[in-house]
């Protein structure tokens, strides 16, 4: 998880990245003018072929409250 976080966080335009293997979830805050969902997906896949991005969603803001 840490390796994927670091790779995504180093991308130009990415503000933050958090990967949680237990929840099979990655949250990435990024500048849409510089980063596209397909670029994020490509970066994850490049870490190792066993990692894939599925069910990507876009939200306006992250919240820890439900």
Helices and strands as residue ranges (DSSP letters): H 2-9, E 14-20, E 25-30, H 37-47
